Each structure stands twice: as C-alpha cells, then as structure tokens.
Amino acid sequence: MQFPKKLQQKILQRVAQYSLRELGEENSLVDFSSNDYLGFAKSDVIFNNTQQLLVDNNIKVNGATGSRLLSGNHKLYTTVEKQIAKVHHAETALIFNSGYDANIGFFASIPQRGDVILYDELIHASIRDGIQLSNAKSFKFQHNNIKDLEEKILRFVEFDSSEVYVVTEAVFSMDGDSPDLVEMTKVIKKYANVHFIVDEAHALGVFNYGLIQELQLEEAVFARIITFGKALGCHGAAVLGSKQLQQYLINFSRSFIYTTGLPPHAIATIKSAYDELAISNSKKQLRQNIQHFIAESNRLQLNFIKSTSAIHCCIISGNEHVKNMALQLQQRGFDVKPILSPTIPKGEERLRFCLHTYNSKKEITHVLENLATFVQKI
C-alpha cells in the first residue's frame, strides 16, 4: 500500500531540517537526559515496597479492568488520592493516567464558551493541546512577564460573565526557569473571576512537594497539576483542587471518563514513591548537585539559561550544530540530548542537561569541561 505523498513530504522536510525524530535505545552513558531527578525510577526500596503493598492487600490482578466510572476504581485509588491531597495541603486529588491526560482533560472541560485562557507563551504542548480542545478563547502572554499578564487580564475582567483562567508552569521543561509565583498570585488576586492554574510537573520532588507549596500559595491557586513520571519515577498524574473541581472533572473530563484506569501496581508505586519522598535524603543531594552545576558553568563561562531547577539549557543555535555537539558529548560518555526546532523556536535550539542525585560532582565537572572545549571550537 502506497504511503500518502503529503505525509512522506513532511518526513522528508524533517530530514532536510535535521529534525527527524527517532526512538533511541537504552545505553550505559552517564545520564544527563532523563527526568528521573531523584533516582526513584531505579529505586529497589520503592520496587520492593510496592510489591509488599500489593501482597499485604491481597491484590493479585494485572489491570484495572475498566474505566474508573465502571469497574476500574479499585480501593488503592481512594487510599492514594487521600494521601496525595493531605501531603499537598489540597482539599482533593484526582488521579489521571498521565500528565498529558490530566492537562488535556482539564483544559478541554473547565474553561467554557465565553471564558478566556491566558497562557505563558512557552507553556507545555499538552496544555496547548487541551486549550485547542476548549471552547474558550485563548491568548498568550510573554514568558514570565507579569506586567504583560496583567495588561491582558485587564482586557477581559470587565465582562462579568467571563471567567479568566491563567496558566503557567512552576518549572518550564524547555528552559528550566520559573516565574515569580508570589507576584503572579498578587496580581491575580486583585481581580474577581480570575483563576490560577499551575503545572508542577518538573517541580514536584525537586522543590519538595512543589513550588506552590514551598511558597505557601496553596490557597491562591485554583488547580495544580502534578505528574509522577518525573522525580517520583513512576507513572500517572493528579489534579489538586477543591471538591467541586474534582466532582466536575469526574463528570466532564473526557480523558478521565473514557479511558481504562491505571492498574493497582501503578497506584501502589505512586504510594511507595510518596512514602519514600517523605523520608529520603535524595532531595538534599539533588540540591547540592544543582548548586555544583551552576558554580561550574559560571566558572567555565558557559551561556546557560538561568535556572535553579534540575533542568539546565545551553543555547546552541541550529539543528545541525546542536545535534553534532550532543553527539560529541555522547562519544565522550555523557547522555546529553539536543532539543531541536520545531519543538522550540528556530534559533533557540539547545543542549538540555537534566541533573540527578546519582550524578557525581566529578561527572558534572567533566561534562561541562568537555562542553566548554567544544563551544570554543565553534
């Protein structure tokens, strides 16, 4: 059967732009690319505790058997959602199958026709896709620019029938930076019918239970989206908010309603990861590695986007250039990935370094010294 010409042309265009995506294979390189910031994905403790939890509860099934509204709402869901809500100082937590599902389900169902969504221009693709499925109008504001956000809020608050939803990320996945959440909440609280939503995917575990909680802003936020596939090293996501919000999502969020639930093993792993997060020293070790990375990149005068998170990006313009730079680092034994356009705007291609508890200070210094050598040659 002949492959459609239009689709083949799009693939060839990616090849010409050095931006064709391909699936990689597991390797033994020093990990500077995964989201396993705390090493929980490889934790024997979490693995064994999960198994024991299933044994103790006599759970011997492989799947959820159906959606949560049918047969899939097994007892671990209730236990873990209560635990998550308590830990995060939230009224409720509602587990979704992934961060993508949570963002799609939230933004496609919560903002209504006549409402307005204001989103940071660098917001994650999953939020953009959810916004596209919404009946609300949407407008972007300049990245982390609170003045520009307030100017746009003022354009819409005069309409009493409109709700305004402002969405940002606690840590941006492609830059590793964070907005001034304190000032942002001050602006939003000045206006009625303006609701704040924060995606904490890359903040949970790196900044304890997330930046909103670190800054004690829980009461100022309409909803938080947290995901478990990054620092917690497992799978799934949750929306934190009020009981009314939970009730609404259960009734109207299509990515929640029309999908098979997560199996008991996945929910048990989330519980074990939260139990470990409460007592682990990993967060302290990660902070030390982040501080060492920043100090070394400054010493070597490397041009990184300012970040205090586990994500650090060095701009290397051009897909071909940044792919070659990543390949050179990989040949030296470091798993560093290039981020290419069109994932990010053309000219802003970059090397993305993800830091972990298990990266040694020697490895961090070594990879940055290699990078500095390669940059000097360009």
N, C-alpha and C positions, 0 to 999 in steps of 0.2 A: 504493500500500500504506500502510495506516494505521500511524503510529509508535506504539509501546506507550505507554499512558497513564501508567504508573508512571515511565517514563523521561522523558516530557515534563514530568511534575510535578517531577522532580528538577532539570531545566533551569530551570523557572520559579522554583523555590526559590532557585537560584543568582542569577538575575536580581534577585529581591527583596532578596537579601542583598548586592548589589553585588559578587559574587564570581564571576561568569561569566567563564571563561577564553576568550580569543580569540587567534588567531595574529596576531602583529604583522608589519609589513613592514620591510624594510631602510630605514634613514634616514641622514641626514647630521648628526645631532646629536652633540654631544660625548659619547663613550662612557663612561658610568659604570655600565654594567649587564652587560657581557659578562664571561665567565670568562677572556678572553684576556689574562691579567695581564702577560705578558712581550712581548706583541705578536707571538708566534710564528705565530699563525694567518695573519697577513698578511705574513710574512717572505719576501721574494724569495730570500734566501740559502737558506732551508730548501726552498722550492719548487724552485729550480734544482738544489740538491744531490740532492734526491730523484729528479728526472728523470735526472740524470747517473748516479746509483747504479743505476737500472734499465737504462740503456744499457750501462754497464760490465759488468753481469752478464747482458746479453743477455736480459732479461726483457721479453717482449712479449705479456703476457696481461692481460686486464681483470679477471678474477675468480679466486677460489681453486679453483673447480670442484667443491668438496665440503667436507665436514667434515674437520677435521684428522686424524681417525682413518681417513678413507678416502683421498681424493686431494688434500686441501687443505693438507697440511703442507709447503708449499714451503720451499726452502732458506733464505730470508730469516728465517723463523721461528726456526730454530736459531741463526743468527748474532745476531739482535737479542735473543733471550732470554738468551743468554750475556753479551752486552754489558750488559743491564739488571741481571742478577744481580751482575756484577762491580762496576758503578757503585754499587749499593745495598748492597754488602757482604752479599749474601744467597747462600745455597747454590744456590737455583734461582729462576727466574722463569717463570711460566706465563701467556701472553697470552690474554685473553678479548676478546670483541668489543666490550664496553663496561663501564663501572663498574657499571652495573645488572646486566649478565650475571654479572660477577665476584661481586658480593655475593649475588645470587640463588643462583648455583651453589655458593658456599662454604657459606652458612648452611643451605641446604636439604640438604646432603650430609654435612657434617662432624659437627655435634652429633647424637648418636644418642639413641634412646629411653632414658629414664632419666637422661640428661645434663641440665645446666642452663645456660641462657644468661642472663647478666646484662648488660643494655644500658643505656647512658645514655638518659634519658627524651627527649632531643632528637635521637636518632640518625636518620640519613637514611632516607627512605622505602624505598630499595632494600634496606637491611639489614632493616628491619621486614618487608618482603615475603618476604625469604629466611627469616627466623625463623618466619614463619607457615607456611612450607612444611616446616619441620623437625618431626621427631617429638619433639624435646626440649622440656622445659618452659622458659618464659622469664619473667623478672621485670625490671622497670626499676629503676634506681637514680637518685637525684636528680642533676640536672645538675652534673657536675664535682665531686660531693660524695664524697670518698674515704672519709670516715667511714661514710657510708651504704652505700657499696660494700662495705666490709669487714664491716659488720654482716650484709649479705646473704650474703657468701661464707661466713661462719661458720655460717649456717643449713644449708649443704649439704656442706661439706668432710668432715663426719663419716661420710658414706656412701662407703665405699671404692670402690664400683662406679660412682659418678658422676664424670664429668668436668665441670668448670665452665669455661665459656667467657665471658670478659669482653670486651666490645667497646665501643670509643669511637672518636671521630674526633680527628685531630690538630688540625684546624681545622673548626669547625662551620659549615656552609654558611649557616644562617639567622641566626646571631649573630656569626660571625667570631672567636669566642673559642676558647681552647684549654684542655684540662685540664692539671693538673700531672702530666705523664707520668712524671717521675722518682719522685715519691711514689707514684704509682699502681703502678709496677713494683715498688717496695719492698714494698708491701702484697701484691701478687700472688705474689711470690717466696717469701713466708712460708709458703705453703700448697702441698701436693702436689696434683697433678691439676687445677690452675687454669691456664688458658691465656689469653694476652693477644692480642687482635686489634685492630689499629689501621687505620682507613681514613684514608689520607693524600691524598685527592683534592684538597683545597684547600691542602695544604701543599707538595706537590711543585713545585719551581720558585720558589715564594715564599720558602721556607726551604731553599734549595739543593736537596738530594735528599730533603727531608722532615724533619720534626721528630724522628722516632725516630733518624735518622742524625745529625742535629745534636747530639742529646743523648747519642749513643753508647750507645743502648739496644738495638741490633740483636739481641743475644744473649738479651735478656729477652722478646722478642716471638715468639709462635707463628706469626703471619702478619701481613703488611702488604698492604693493598690499595691500589694506586696507579692513577691514571687519567691518560690522556693528553689528554683533551678540555678540560682547564682551561689551566694555564700552558704546557703543551707545545704547545698549539694544533693538535692533530691528533685522532686517534680511537683508541679501544681502552682496555684496562686490563690489569693484571697482578697476580697474587697472588705475593708473595715469601715464601719459606719453605724448608723442608727438602726433600730429595729424596723422602722418604717422603710428605710432603704433596703434592708435585707428582704423584707416582705415584697417590696416592689420588684426587685431583681428576680426573686423566685417565680414571680408571676409573669414577667415581661421580658426577661433577658433570654434571647433565643439561644445563645451559645451555652447557657446554663440548662435550659429546658430540653433542648433537642440533641443531647449527647449522652452516651453512656458514662456513668460516674467513674471516678478513679477506683481501682481495686483496693481492698483492705491493706495490702502490703505497701502501697504508695502512701496511704494515710498514716499508717504506722511509722513509716520512715520520717514523715513530717514531724510527728510527735517526738520521735527519738532525736531528731535534729534540734528541735527546740529545747529538749531536756539537756542536750549537750551544750547548746549555746549558753544556757544559764550558768554553767559551771566551768566552761572551757577557758583556758588561758590563750587561746588562739587569737582572740581579738587584740590582745596586747602585743603579741608577736607581729601581727599584721601591721599595727600602727608603727612599730619600730622599723619594719621593712619599708613602709611608705616614707617615713622620715629620712631613712638612709638613701632611698632612691632620689628624693628631692635634693638632698645635700650633694650627692654625687653628680646629678645632672647639672646643678648650678656650678659645681667645681669645674666641670668639663665644658661649661658654657654652651650647653645644648639647648635648642629652642623648643621647649615643651610648653603646651597649653597649661596654664596654672591650674593645679588640682591638688586636693588633699585626700582624694579618694584612692581606691585601688587601681584606677584606670588613668594611664598617663600617655598622652599622644604627642608625637613629634611630626610636624608637618613636613612632608617630602612631596612637593608638587609633581603631578604627572603619574599616571598609572604605571607606565613602563619603569620610571625611575624608582618608585616606591616598591614595586614588585622585585626589582633587582636588588634593592637594599635589603629587603626581607630575606631573599634567597641567600645573600652573603652571610647574614646573621645565622640563618638555619644551617649553612655549611660549617659555621663555627660552633654549632651545637646548641643554638638557642631557638626555641619555638616562638618566634615573633611574627605576627600576621600583618599584612598590609590591608588597609581599608581603602577601597577604590571608589572612584566615581562610576556609576551614578548613585551608589549608596550614600555618599556625601558629595557636596557640590564639587564640580570640576575646579582644580587648582588648590583644593583643600585636602588632597589625598594625604594619607598619614600612616605611620607605623603606630600600632596600638599595643602598649605594654600593659598587661594585667599582672598585678602583684599578688603574692600568696604567702601564707605563713611558712610554707616549706621552701621558699626561695632563700638561699643563704645570702648573707651580705657580700660574700666573695663573688657569687654568681651575678648579683646586681651590679657590682662594680665592673666585673668583666664584660658583661653585655653592653654597658654604657660606654666603656672604653673602646670596644670594638665599633660601636655606632659612631663615636666621635672620630675615629680614624677614617671610616667610610665617608662621613659627611665632609671631612676636609678634602677628600679626593674629588668631590663633585664640583 
